[in-house]
Amino acid sequence: MTAEAQHRRGGTAGRRAERAAAPILQRRQIVRKIPLVELLDAEGLELVHRTSMIILEEIGVEFRDPVAIAAWKRAGADVRGQRVHLPEGLLMELLSTAPAEYVQHARNPERNVTIGGRHTVFAPTYGSPFVRDFENRRRYGTLEDLQNFVKLAYMTPNLHHSGGVICEPVDVPVPKRHLDIVYSHIRYSDKPFMGIVTHEERAADCIKLVRLLFGDGFIDAGNTVMTSVVNCNSPLVWDQTMLSAMRVYARDNQAVLVTPFIMAGAMAPAATAGSVAQLNAEVLAGIAYAQLVRPGSPMVYGNFVTTVSMLSGAPMMGTPEPAMMIYFTAQLARKYKLPLRSGGMLTGSKIADAQAAYESMQTMLPTLMAGANFVLHSAGWLEAGLAAGYGKFMLDADQIAMLQIFAEGPDLSEEGIAMEAIREVGPGGHYLGCAHTRRNFKTAFYTSTLADNNSYEQWEAEGGKDADRRASERAQQLLRRYEAPPIDAAVNEGLRDFIARRKVGLPDGVT
Amino acid sequence: MTAEAQHRRGGTAGRRAERAAAPILQRRQIVRKIPLVELLDAEGLELVHRTSMIILEEIGVEFRDPVAIAAWKRAGADVRGQRVHLPEGLLMELLSTAPAEYVQHARNPERNVTIGGRHTVFAPTYGSPFVRDFENRRRYGTLEDLQNFVKLAYMTPNLHHSGGVICEPVDVPVPKRHLDIVYSHIRYSDKPFMGIVTHEERAADCIKLVRLLFGDGFIDAGNTVMTSVVNCNSPLVWDQTMLSAMRVYARDNQAVLVTPFIMAGAMAPAATAGSVAQLNAEVLAGIAYAQLVRPGSPMVYGNFVTTVSMLSGAPMMGTPEPAMMIYFTAQLARKYKLPLRSGGMLTGSKIADAQAAYESMQTMLPTLMAGANFVLHSAGWLEAGLAAGYGKFMLDADQIAMLQIFAEGPDLSEEGIAMEAIREVGPGGHYLGCAHTRRNFKTAFYTSTLADNNSYEQWEAEGGKDADRRASERAQQLLRRYEAPPIDAAVNEGLRDFIARRKVGLPDGVT
């Protein structure tokens, strides 16, 4: 029996043959060597900054949380009710303790990532209630889907972060969901992951899980092992759910992506620079608060930017104004010496069609060129975040691999200049057989295994499949040859025991 | 009867209503205000330049054309057989007469474009034998298809150039085809267009057509009214067909995109920088020759770059190495003070699916960021150039509109900063109804009419169409309300008369 036939039968030997044919190689995280692109000149950057300072001092930000309000009063801010007015001096003093970059540890130290500086980390999509499945049908996500995405991210060499709620496991009751989500990342991957922020108690559970995984000593020493995400209620409101979760993480030196989620025109002005001035004020107020909780806690300058269609009220992605906002926020984050979270493979399309890909790249290339450090929603995002797609996940991951190569910049070595080959071949010759080509053909050019560059006739003979179809099939192939990374049996037992006991005390109903 | 019902009947009144509802507005050509992105530092740029100089002097370029060889001998080049060895001094002296930018005149002076400097012009795809039609079927292109694409380009506000052989009109015999192609651009559009280069005589016919259109005096005064494209036979060969056509155009001061068509790994080394060093030598030799024909003739530093898959031999587009090559060539063109032709919406995909869009944007965004001045293949390209797609044309044009807005850079005016709105709305408010939003909602954010950002339910109720399907339907709608721009009756008669007489002397068979 051929390996292919075995594989169709799903046999162990077939899977082993598939693995041997295509081992899982993890690439080192991106350390960009290409220059940063900046759209604002010094004067423009200063104008946006100054506008944010006026917003923070004159209008202020609401912290709808008594603990935070008390902290702001102690810090000497001008607090009127829930409205905190922040003078630039106090703000900058607080921001000065936030680190410009930090290491997020993974349970496999080879998968540790640095977040900040010239480093970029790509993480999967986050928070979709729906899944677009292997048959390109839309249905609610399940725990199995979440675990499938964790496994796919684990097997993707250019995703350096496992993410968090890649899709909502709707088959698990909400109060228990966080335990299964975080355990799935721990068990089915060895890459760094995110904690849960939907409730202070759930954040505390995540802390307990990582204490079991890494040991109390490791966490108490201030090592960061989670990067979670909290959202501002734009305009200019931080609510208690987000603040209390952020507090739990900050206390143990765990990182948070402090992220205004902007639909400009609705939650921010119908103006590109003005929207950024507002979100800048929101981010800085949030990060400053985290520094009150624990000076030095690693916080990422986050943003998620869309515009609202004045025709339909729908959010729009991949259009020029969000791209500009990504560039602006990158310059601001660098000005304040903070790591930047921005961008992603965003789209409003329901399926992984041309709209999805145009919009994704019109978001993602600016994300790379602007110099984002943490990129959530890098793979799988569809339908303005309502759905996670298996095909889209694989297609996005393929593009990310290309972005990583691009970020490595020009090869100007002797092999890169190839004068030897040019001399050897000469006018009218061809390069396919020359010594330089034979030496370099495996590595010279990125070759996508999802893109179809064959002849029309061959493509048609192979079923005339579109890219999404091919990618979806590839996801299934990959999952068939998945093998979980090893985990210490006692640690695993401890995690499972904690989760089982914890679940008993939690209600089953969706709250 | 409603206007919609009339329109379904295809009535004149219906078409008139459609036109009134959406008049054709032409946007001014792009004059970029965003910074240029450069991947090579000064040392890297000098290294590539020096490598090209070594290639030109030591290896040389073959000019397989006795007229060119004679000219090179007169110019004092080191000519050995067909091999021309060019010292840097002679080369730079010749290049110094080529203009850094030029105006290409259109028959409607409002459609004139500047090519070079901070200006960018987008032109449709070029040269496809096949068409992907309104039913998403692949078939040979016809003259009607070509004219449809000319009409669509005319009606597209952000395409500032009508292009040339958008698709091959296979229903017209090859020796007569050039006449119908150029006449179609003249009659069905008033935007600038390209001449034909497949034969010296056909190029001469194009010159005759534009002399009839613009008048001998206008052409003899040195006004440029065509920008055509010639290809180098890489590596390092210029053939007689291309050189003789280039000569015809250069003599009358008509512009040419002097373009090596590179499949790196086959026609250039399996190395990114090395491929650019070779193509740079090829371009410069071609442009220098045009300056021998007529000093000061406007020539564009052209390139079309792909890599070859070492697995299948197929060309690959939208991958990181061609993107880098686009950036490199842009820096080189600026070094030599020449306008740059590069990029396009390139893809190997057979259909306008996610692959097509990812690859197109991975080519087109580098094209914009690098600062290309003339972008051929900006709309409609599929299947590595073998097919022109109606849906793809519309989708690409939509993306181009976004690139144009992005290229205009940040709006940092008082309306752009929107402090008034932020003050008015305050924490927890919303912007939809505020005065600033009401003033700006029509222009604040680009709203694609091809992207579907509606709810899943609405999208499904409307047929669950993918982007290509919607775009293809839009192309049909647009063509229904097309109206030809006016043309002087006597000029039109003169053109038609010349073409009719000329066709008599030309064979019918495909040669």
HADDOCK unambig.tbl for C-alpha pairs under 7 A between the chains (distance, minus, plus):
assign (segid A and resid 34 and name CA) (segid B and resid 39 and name CA) 6.16 0.50 0.50
assign (segid A and resid 35 and name CA) (segid B and resid 39 and name CA) 6.65 0.50 0.50
assign (segid A and resid 37 and name CA) (segid B and resid 37 and name CA) 6.75 0.50 0.50
assign (segid A and resid 39 and name CA) (segid B and resid 34 and name CA) 6.17 0.50 0.50
assign (segid A and resid 39 and name CA) (segid B and resid 35 and name CA) 6.65 0.50 0.50
assign (segid A and resid 44 and name CA) (segid B and resid 412 and name CA) 6.99 0.50 0.50
assign (segid A and resid 59 and name CA) (segid B and resid 423 and name CA) 6.85 0.50 0.50
assign (segid A and resid 59 and name CA) (segid B and resid 426 and name CA) 6.87 0.50 0.50
assign (segid A and resid 61 and name CA) (segid B and resid 427 and name CA) 6.50 0.50 0.50
assign (segid A and resid 62 and name CA) (segid B and resid 427 and name CA) 6.47 0.50 0.50
assign (segid A and resid 234 and name CA) (segid B and resid 428 and name CA) 6.71 0.50 0.50
assign (segid A and resid 235 and name CA) (segid B and resid 426 and name CA) 6.85 0.50 0.50
assign (segid A and resid 235 and name CA) (segid B and resid 427 and name CA) 5.09 0.50 0.50
assign (segid A and resid 235 and name CA) (segid B and resid 428 and name CA) 5.43 0.50 0.50
assign (segid A and resid 235 and name CA) (segid B and resid 429 and name CA) 6.55 0.50 0.50
assign (segid A and resid 236 and name CA) (segid B and resid 427 and name CA) 4.55 0.50 0.50
assign (segid A and resid 236 and name CA) (segid B and resid 428 and name CA) 6.49 0.50 0.50
assign (segid A and resid 237 and name CA) (segid B and resid 427 and name CA) 5.76 0.50 0.50
assign (segid A and resid 237 and name CA) (segid B and resid 428 and name CA) 6.03 0.50 0.50
assign (segid A and resid 265 and name CA) (segid B and resid 431 and name CA) 5.78 0.50 0.50
assign (segid A and resid 265 and name CA) (segid B and resid 432 and name CA) 6.02 0.50 0.50
assign (segid A and resid 265 and name CA) (segid B and resid 437 and name CA) 6.74 0.50 0.50
assign (segid A and resid 266 and name CA) (segid B and resid 430 and name CA) 5.54 0.50 0.50
assign (segid A and resid 266 and name CA) (segid B and resid 431 and name CA) 4.73 0.50 0.50
assign (segid A and resid 266 and name CA) (segid B and resid 432 and name CA) 5.13 0.50 0.50
assign (segid A and resid 267 and name CA) (segid B and resid 430 and name CA) 5.57 0.50 0.50
assign (segid A and resid 267 and name CA) (segid B and resid 431 and name CA) 6.13 0.50 0.50
assign (segid A and resid 268 and name CA) (segid B and resid 431 and name CA) 6.37 0.50 0.50
assign (segid A and resid 269 and name CA) (segid B and resid 418 and name CA) 6.50 0.50 0.50
assign (segid A and resid 269 and name CA) (segid B and resid 421 and name CA) 6.33 0.50 0.50
assign (segid A and resid 269 and name CA) (segid B and resid 422 and name CA) 6.74 0.50 0.50
assign (segid A and resid 269 and name CA) (segid B and resid 431 and name CA) 6.04 0.50 0.50
assign (segid A and resid 269 and name CA) (segid B and resid 437 and name CA) 6.86 0.50 0.50
assign (segid A and resid 270 and name CA) (segid B and resid 437 and name CA) 5.46 0.50 0.50
assign (segid A and resid 270 and name CA) (segid B and resid 440 and name CA) 6.60 0.50 0.50
assign (segid A and resid 270 and name CA) (segid B and resid 441 and name CA) 6.61 0.50 0.50
assign (segid A and resid 270 and name CA) (segid B and resid 444 and name CA) 5.78 0.50 0.50
assign (segid A and resid 271 and name CA) (segid B and resid 416 and name CA) 5.09 0.50 0.50
assign (segid A and resid 271 and name CA) (segid B and resid 417 and name CA) 6.66 0.50 0.50
assign (segid A and resid 271 and name CA) (segid B and resid 418 and name CA) 6.52 0.50 0.50
assign (segid A and resid 271 and name CA) (segid B and resid 444 and name CA) 5.96 0.50 0.50
assign (segid A and resid 272 and name CA) (segid B and resid 416 and name CA) 6.38 0.50 0.50
assign (segid A and resid 273 and name CA) (segid B and resid 411 and name CA) 6.93 0.50 0.50
assign (segid A and resid 273 and name CA) (segid B and resid 412 and name CA) 6.47 0.50 0.50
assign (segid A and resid 273 and name CA) (segid B and resid 416 and name CA) 5.68 0.50 0.50
assign (segid A and resid 273 and name CA) (segid B and resid 417 and name CA) 5.25 0.50 0.50
assign (segid A and resid 274 and name CA) (segid B and resid 416 and name CA) 5.91 0.50 0.50
assign (segid A and resid 274 and name CA) (segid B and resid 417 and name CA) 3.97 0.50 0.50
assign (segid A and resid 274 and name CA) (segid B and resid 418 and name CA) 5.13 0.50 0.50
assign (segid A and resid 274 and name CA) (segid B and resid 419 and name CA) 6.83 0.50 0.50
assign (segid A and resid 307 and name CA) (segid B and resid 445 and name CA) 6.79 0.50 0.50
assign (segid A and resid 309 and name CA) (segid B and resid 447 and name CA) 6.37 0.50 0.50
assign (segid A and resid 310 and name CA) (segid B and resid 441 and name CA) 6.22 0.50 0.50
assign (segid A and resid 314 and name CA) (segid B and resid 453 and name CA) 5.98 0.50 0.50
assign (segid A and resid 314 and name CA) (segid B and resid 454 and name CA) 6.26 0.50 0.50
assign (segid A and resid 315 and name CA) (segid B and resid 453 and name CA) 6.91 0.50 0.50
assign (segid A and resid 316 and name CA) (segid B and resid 453 and name CA) 6.65 0.50 0.50
assign (segid A and resid 319 and name CA) (segid B and resid 402 and name CA) 6.27 0.50 0.50
assign (segid A and resid 319 and name CA) (segid B and resid 446 and name CA) 6.44 0.50 0.50
assign (segid A and resid 320 and name CA) (segid B and resid 402 and name CA) 5.56 0.50 0.50
assign (segid A and resid 320 and name CA) (segid B and resid 403 and name CA) 6.91 0.50 0.50
assign (segid A and resid 320 and name CA) (segid B and resid 405 and name CA) 6.46 0.50 0.50
assign (segid A and resid 320 and name CA) (segid B and resid 406 and name CA) 5.18 0.50 0.50
assign (segid A and resid 320 and name CA) (segid B and resid 446 and name CA) 6.99 0.50 0.50
assign (segid A and resid 321 and name CA) (segid B and resid 445 and name CA) 6.48 0.50 0.50
assign (segid A and resid 348 and name CA) (segid B and resid 452 and name CA) 6.82 0.50 0.50
assign (segid A and resid 348 and name CA) (segid B and resid 453 and name CA) 5.03 0.50 0.50
assign (segid A and resid 349 and name CA) (segid B and resid 452 and name CA) 6.17 0.50 0.50
assign (segid A and resid 349 and name CA) (segid B and resid 453 and name CA) 6.45 0.50 0.50
assign (segid A and resid 350 and name CA) (segid B and resid 456 and name CA) 6.51 0.50 0.50
assign (segid A and resid 352 and name CA) (segid B and resid 354 and name CA) 6.20 0.50 0.50
assign (segid A and resid 353 and name CA) (segid B and resid 353 and name CA) 5.17 0.50 0.50
assign (segid A and resid 353 and name CA) (segid B and resid 354 and name CA) 4.72 0.50 0.50
assign (segid A and resid 353 and name CA) (segid B and resid 466 and name CA) 6.23 0.50 0.50
assign (segid A and resid 353 and name CA) (segid B and resid 467 and name CA) 6.46 0.50 0.50
assign (segid A and resid 354 and name CA) (segid B and resid 352 and name CA) 6.19 0.50 0.50
assign (segid A and resid 354 and name CA) (segid B and resid 353 and name CA) 4.72 0.50 0.50
assign (segid A and resid 354 and name CA) (segid B and resid 354 and name CA) 4.36 0.50 0.50
assign (segid A and resid 354 and name CA) (segid B and resid 356 and name CA) 6.88 0.50 0.50
assign (segid A and resid 354 and name CA) (segid B and resid 357 and name CA) 5.11 0.50 0.50
assign (segid A and resid 354 and name CA) (segid B and resid 467 and name CA) 5.92 0.50 0.50
assign (segid A and resid 354 and name CA) (segid B and resid 468 and name CA) 6.90 0.50 0.50
assign (segid A and resid 355 and name CA) (segid B and resid 451 and name CA) 6.20 0.50 0.50
assign (segid A and resid 355 and name CA) (segid B and resid 467 and name CA) 5.67 0.50 0.50
assign (segid A and resid 356 and name CA) (segid B and resid 354 and name CA) 6.88 0.50 0.50
assign (segid A and resid 357 and name CA) (segid B and resid 354 and name CA) 5.10 0.50 0.50
assign (segid A and resid 357 and name CA) (segid B and resid 357 and name CA) 5.34 0.50 0.50
assign (segid A and resid 357 and name CA) (segid B and resid 358 and name CA) 5.16 0.50 0.50
assign (segid A and resid 358 and name CA) (segid B and resid 357 and name CA) 5.15 0.50 0.50
assign (segid A and resid 358 and name CA) (segid B and resid 358 and name CA) 6.01 0.50 0.50
assign (segid A and resid 358 and name CA) (segid B and resid 361 and name CA) 6.39 0.50 0.50
assign (segid A and resid 361 and name CA) (segid B and resid 358 and name CA) 6.39 0.50 0.50
assign (segid A and resid 361 and name CA) (segid B and resid 361 and name CA) 6.32 0.50 0.50
assign (segid A and resid 402 and name CA) (segid B and resid 319 and name CA) 6.28 0.50 0.50
assign (segid A and resid 402 and name CA) (segid B and resid 320 and name CA) 5.56 0.50 0.50
assign (segid A and resid 403 and name CA) (segid B and resid 320 and name CA) 6.90 0.50 0.50
assign (segid A and resid 405 and name CA) (segid B and resid 320 and name CA) 6.45 0.50 0.50
assign (segid A and resid 406 and name CA) (segid B and resid 320 and name CA) 5.18 0.50 0.50
assign (segid A and resid 411 and name CA) (segid B and resid 273 and name CA) 6.92 0.50 0.50
assign (segid A and resid 412 and name CA) (segid B and resid 273 and name CA) 6.47 0.50 0.50
assign (segid A and resid 416 and name CA) (segid B and resid 271 and name CA) 5.08 0.50 0.50
assign (segid A and resid 416 and name CA) (segid B and resid 272 and name CA) 6.38 0.50 0.50
assign (segid A and resid 416 and name CA) (segid B and resid 273 and name CA) 5.67 0.50 0.50
assign (segid A and resid 416 and name CA) (segid B and resid 274 and name CA) 5.88 0.50 0.50
assign (segid A and resid 417 and name CA) (segid B and resid 271 and name CA) 6.65 0.50 0.50
assign (segid A and resid 417 and name CA) (segid B and resid 273 and name CA) 5.24 0.50 0.50
assign (segid A and resid 417 and name CA) (segid B and resid 274 and name CA) 3.96 0.50 0.50
assign (segid A and resid 418 and name CA) (segid B and resid 269 and name CA) 6.50 0.50 0.50
assign (segid A and resid 418 and name CA) (segid B and resid 271 and name CA) 6.52 0.50 0.50
assign (segid A and resid 418 and name CA) (segid B and resid 274 and name CA) 5.13 0.50 0.50
assign (segid A and resid 419 and name CA) (segid B and resid 274 and name CA) 6.84 0.50 0.50
assign (segid A and resid 421 and name CA) (segid B and resid 269 and name CA) 6.33 0.50 0.50
assign (segid A and resid 422 and name CA) (segid B and resid 269 and name CA) 6.74 0.50 0.50
assign (segid A and resid 423 and name CA) (segid B and resid 59 and name CA) 6.86 0.50 0.50
assign (segid A and resid 426 and name CA) (segid B and resid 59 and name CA) 6.87 0.50 0.50
assign (segid A and resid 426 and name CA) (segid B and resid 235 and name CA) 6.85 0.50 0.50
assign (segid A and resid 427 and name CA) (segid B and resid 61 and name CA) 6.49 0.50 0.50
assign (segid A and resid 427 and name CA) (segid B and resid 62 and name CA) 6.47 0.50 0.50
assign (segid A and resid 427 and name CA) (segid B and resid 235 and name CA) 5.09 0.50 0.50
assign (segid A and resid 427 and name CA) (segid B and resid 236 and name CA) 4.55 0.50 0.50
assign (segid A and resid 427 and name CA) (segid B and resid 237 and name CA) 5.76 0.50 0.50
assign (segid A and resid 428 and name CA) (segid B and resid 234 and name CA) 6.73 0.50 0.50
assign (segid A and resid 428 and name CA) (segid B and resid 235 and name CA) 5.44 0.50 0.50
assign (segid A and resid 428 and name CA) (segid B and resid 236 and name CA) 6.49 0.50 0.50
assign (segid A and resid 428 and name CA) (segid B and resid 237 and name CA) 6.04 0.50 0.50
assign (segid A and resid 429 and name CA) (segid B and resid 235 and name CA) 6.53 0.50 0.50
assign (segid A and resid 430 and name CA) (segid B and resid 266 and name CA) 5.56 0.50 0.50
assign (segid A and resid 430 and name CA) (segid B and resid 267 and name CA) 5.59 0.50 0.50
assign (segid A and resid 431 and name CA) (segid B and resid 265 and name CA) 5.80 0.50 0.50
assign (segid A and resid 431 and name CA) (segid B and resid 266 and name CA) 4.73 0.50 0.50
assign (segid A and resid 431 and name CA) (segid B and resid 267 and name CA) 6.12 0.50 0.50
assign (segid A and resid 431 and name CA) (segid B and resid 268 and name CA) 6.36 0.50 0.50
assign (segid A and resid 431 and name CA) (segid B and resid 269 and name CA) 6.04 0.50 0.50
assign (segid A and resid 432 and name CA) (segid B and resid 265 and name CA) 6.01 0.50 0.50
assign (segid A and resid 432 and name CA) (segid B and resid 266 and name CA) 5.13 0.50 0.50
assign (segid A and resid 437 and name CA) (segid B and resid 265 and name CA) 6.73 0.50 0.50
assign (segid A and resid 437 and name CA) (segid B and resid 269 and name CA) 6.84 0.50 0.50
assign (segid A and resid 437 and name CA) (segid B and resid 270 and name CA) 5.43 0.50 0.50
assign (segid A and resid 440 and name CA) (segid B and resid 270 and name CA) 6.58 0.50 0.50
assign (segid A and resid 441 and name CA) (segid B and resid 270 and name CA) 6.59 0.50 0.50
assign (segid A and resid 441 and name CA) (segid B and resid 310 and name CA) 6.20 0.50 0.50
assign (segid A and resid 444 and name CA) (segid B and resid 270 and name CA) 5.76 0.50 0.50
assign (segid A and resid 444 and name CA) (segid B and resid 271 and name CA) 5.95 0.50 0.50
assign (segid A and resid 445 and name CA) (segid B and resid 307 and name CA) 6.79 0.50 0.50
assign (segid A and resid 445 and name CA) (segid B and resid 321 and name CA) 6.47 0.50 0.50
assign (segid A and resid 446 and name CA) (segid B and resid 319 and name CA) 6.44 0.50 0.50
assign (segid A and resid 446 and name CA) (segid B and resid 320 and name CA) 6.98 0.50 0.50
assign (segid A and resid 447 and name CA) (segid B and resid 309 and name CA) 6.36 0.50 0.50
assign (segid A and resid 451 and name CA) (segid B and resid 355 and name CA) 6.21 0.50 0.50
assign (segid A and resid 452 and name CA) (segid B and resid 348 and name CA) 6.80 0.50 0.50
assign (segid A and resid 452 and name CA) (segid B and resid 349 and name CA) 6.16 0.50 0.50
assign (segid A and resid 453 and name CA) (segid B and resid 314 and name CA) 5.96 0.50 0.50
assign (segid A and resid 453 and name CA) (segid B and resid 315 and name CA) 6.90 0.50 0.50
assign (segid A and resid 453 and name CA) (segid B and resid 316 and name CA) 6.64 0.50 0.50
assign (segid A and resid 453 and name CA) (segid B and resid 348 and name CA) 5.02 0.50 0.50
assign (segid A and resid 453 and name CA) (segid B and resid 349 and name CA) 6.44 0.50 0.50
assign (segid A and resid 454 and name CA) (segid B and resid 314 and name CA) 6.25 0.50 0.50
assign (segid A and resid 456 and name CA) (segid B and resid 350 and name CA) 6.51 0.50 0.50
assign (segid A and resid 466 and name CA) (segid B and resid 353 and name CA) 6.21 0.50 0.50
assign (segid A and resid 467 and name CA) (segid B and resid 353 and name CA) 6.45 0.50 0.50
assign (segid A and resid 467 and name CA) (segid B and resid 354 and name CA) 5.92 0.50 0.50
assign (segid A and resid 467 and name CA) (segid B and resid 355 and name CA) 5.67 0.50 0.50
assign (segid A and resid 468 and name CA) (segid B and resid 354 and name CA) 6.90 0.50 0.50
